[in-house]
Amino acid sequence: MSPKTKEQFEEIRHRSKETIKQTAMELFAHRGYHSTSISKIAEEAGISKGLMYNYFASKEALLGEIIMEAVHIGQYLLNQSLEASDDPYEQLEILTNNSINWIKSNEHYWKLLTSLAFQPDVQKMMLPIMKEHETAAIQKTLPIFEKMGLERPLQELMLYSATMDGVMIQYLQIGDEYPLEDMKNMILERYKRP
């Protein structure tokens, strides 16, 4: 058997990290972040505790990477909408559609992440990181609402964000019976071109 290449080792490392993150999300969501030990995550992921520390320095670092992955998804969706068009109405439509499609196609992931996000000890740890990224997202998204010529663009952005969050949470709770397409259309109707 020939020795593994650097690329093969990187692929193994990547798959192992993904398995650890998925296992951790499942345990954090069902047992709680505080009640889940590194040992339990390693056991459920099928690796040794020592190897676990080879990938993540601590449980906090593991949580941080899980949260940052979700933040990067949000940044990617926003950047995609901004790059697709210069028209603010089209940008918002693309952002709305892509966000909803992403949630629908990764439902289990978002259910786990939502469950994790509402745990008080997780909120306390991640609040500074989330605030920093939320501020950056507002700065990138606000021009969409300003270009629409809305009277109070920042408040409209906040309303849009809160509405999208609420729609996503309700969809994740209710499932296919939730009128997701109707809600999406109502959101887009509010911000249609005059």
C-alpha positions in Angstrom: 0.0 0.0 0.0 1.5 3.3 -1.0 1.8 6.2 1.4 -1.0 8.8 1.4 -0.4 12.1 -0.4 -0.7 15.5 1.2 -4.1 15.9 -0.6 -5.4 12.6 0.8 -4.4 13.6 4.3 -6.1 16.9 3.9 -9.3 15.2 2.7 -9.2 12.8 5.7 -8.7 15.8 8.0 -11.6 17.7 6.4 -13.9 14.7 6.6 -13.0 14.1 10.3 -13.6 17.8 11.2 -17.0 17.7 9.5 -17.9 14.5 11.3 -16.9 16.1 14.6 -18.8 19.3 13.9 -22.0 17.4 12.9 -21.7 15.2 15.9 -21.2 18.2 18.2 -24.2 20.0 16.7 -26.4 17.0 17.3 -25.2 16.6 20.9 -25.3 20.4 21.7 -28.9 20.6 20.3 -30.2 17.5 22.1 -28.2 17.5 25.3 -27.3 21.2 25.6 -23.9 22.8 25.1 -23.1 22.9 28.8 -24.0 19.2 29.3 -22.0 17.9 26.4 -18.4 17.0 27.1 -15.5 16.8 24.6 -15.2 13.1 25.6 -18.8 12.5 24.6 -18.3 14.2 21.3 -15.2 12.2 20.6 -17.0 9.0 21.5 -20.0 9.7 19.3 -17.8 10.8 16.4 -15.8 7.5 16.7 -12.4 9.1 17.5 -10.2 9.3 20.5 -10.3 12.3 22.9 -6.6 13.0 22.1 -7.4 13.1 18.3 -10.3 15.4 19.0 -7.9 18.0 20.5 -5.8 17.6 17.4 -8.7 19.2 15.5 -10.1 21.6 18.1 -8.3 23.1 21.0 -11.4 23.2 23.2 -15.2 22.8 23.2 -15.4 26.6 22.8 -13.2 26.5 19.7 -15.4 23.8 18.3 -18.5 25.9 19.0 -16.9 28.9 17.5 -16.1 27.1 14.3 -19.7 25.9 14.0 -21.1 29.4 14.6 -18.6 30.9 12.1 -19.6 28.4 9.5 -23.2 29.7 9.7 -21.9 33.3 9.6 -19.9 32.6 6.5 -23.0 31.0 4.8 -24.9 34.2 5.5 -22.0 36.3 4.2 -21.9 34.2 1.0 -25.6 34.5 0.4 -25.4 38.3 0.9 -22.4 38.7 -1.4 -24.0 36.5 -4.0 -27.0 38.8 -4.1 -24.9 42.0 -4.2 -22.7 40.6 -7.1 -25.7 39.4 -9.1 -27.1 42.8 -9.8 -26.8 46.6 -9.2 -30.6 46.9 -8.9 -31.6 47.0 -5.2 -35.0 45.3 -5.8 -33.3 42.4 -7.6 -30.6 42.2 -4.9 -33.3 41.8 -2.2 -35.2 39.3 -4.3 -32.1 37.2 -4.8 -31.1 37.4 -1.2 -34.6 36.4 -0.1 -34.9 33.5 -2.5 -31.4 32.2 -1.9 -31.8 32.4 1.9 -35.1 30.5 1.8 -33.8 27.9 -0.6 -30.7 27.4 1.5 -32.8 26.8 4.6 -35.1 24.4 2.7 -32.2 22.4 1.3 -30.3 22.2 4.7 -33.3 22.0 7.1 -31.7 19.6 9.6 -28.6 21.7 9.9 -30.6 24.9 10.6 -32.8 23.2 13.1 -29.8 22.1 15.1 -28.2 25.6 14.7 -31.4 27.3 15.9 -31.7 25.0 18.9 -28.1 25.8 19.7 -28.4 29.5 19.3 -31.2 29.8 21.9 -29.1 28.2 24.7 -28.2 30.9 27.2 -24.6 29.8 27.7 -24.0 29.7 23.9 -25.6 33.1 23.5 -23.3 34.6 26.2 -20.2 33.2 24.6 -21.0 34.0 21.0 -22.6 37.4 21.5 -19.5 39.5 20.9 -18.6 37.6 17.7 -22.2 37.7 16.4 -22.4 41.5 17.1 -19.3 42.1 15.1 -20.6 40.2 12.1 -24.1 41.6 12.4 -22.7 45.1 12.2 -20.7 44.2 9.0 -23.8 42.6 7.5 -25.9 45.7 8.2 -23.3 47.9 6.6 -23.4 45.7 3.4 -27.2 45.4 3.3 -28.2 48.9 4.3 -27.4 50.3 0.8 -30.0 48.0 -0.7 -32.7 49.7 1.4 -31.2 53.2 0.9 -31.2 52.8 -2.9 -34.9 51.9 -2.8 -35.5 55.4 -1.5 -37.3 54.2 1.6 -38.0 56.8 4.3 -36.4 54.9 7.1 -34.0 52.4 5.5 -32.3 51.2 8.7 -35.6 50.4 10.3 -36.8 48.7 7.1 -33.7 46.6 7.1 -34.3 45.6 10.7 -37.9 44.7 9.9 -36.9 42.7 6.9 -34.3 40.8 9.0 -36.7 40.1 11.8 -39.4 39.0 9.4 -37.0 36.6 7.6 -35.8 35.2 11.0 -39.4 34.7 12.1 -40.4 33.0 8.8 -37.4 30.7 9.0 -38.0 29.7 12.6 -41.7 29.0 11.9 -40.9 27.0 8.8 -38.3 24.9 10.8 -40.9 24.3 13.5 -43.9 23.6 11.4 -42.3 22.1 8.3 -44.0 21.6 4.9 -47.4 22.7 6.2 -46.0 26.2 6.7 -46.9 28.6 3.8 -43.3 29.4 3.1 -43.8 30.5 -0.6 -46.7 32.8 0.5 -44.7 34.4 3.2 -41.7 34.9 0.8 -44.1 36.6 -1.7 -45.5 38.8 1.0 -42.0 39.9 2.0 -41.1 40.7 -1.6 -44.4 42.4 -2.1 -43.5 44.9 0.7 -40.3 45.8 -1.1 -41.5 45.7 -4.7 -40.5 48.4 -7.2 -42.9 51.3 -7.1 
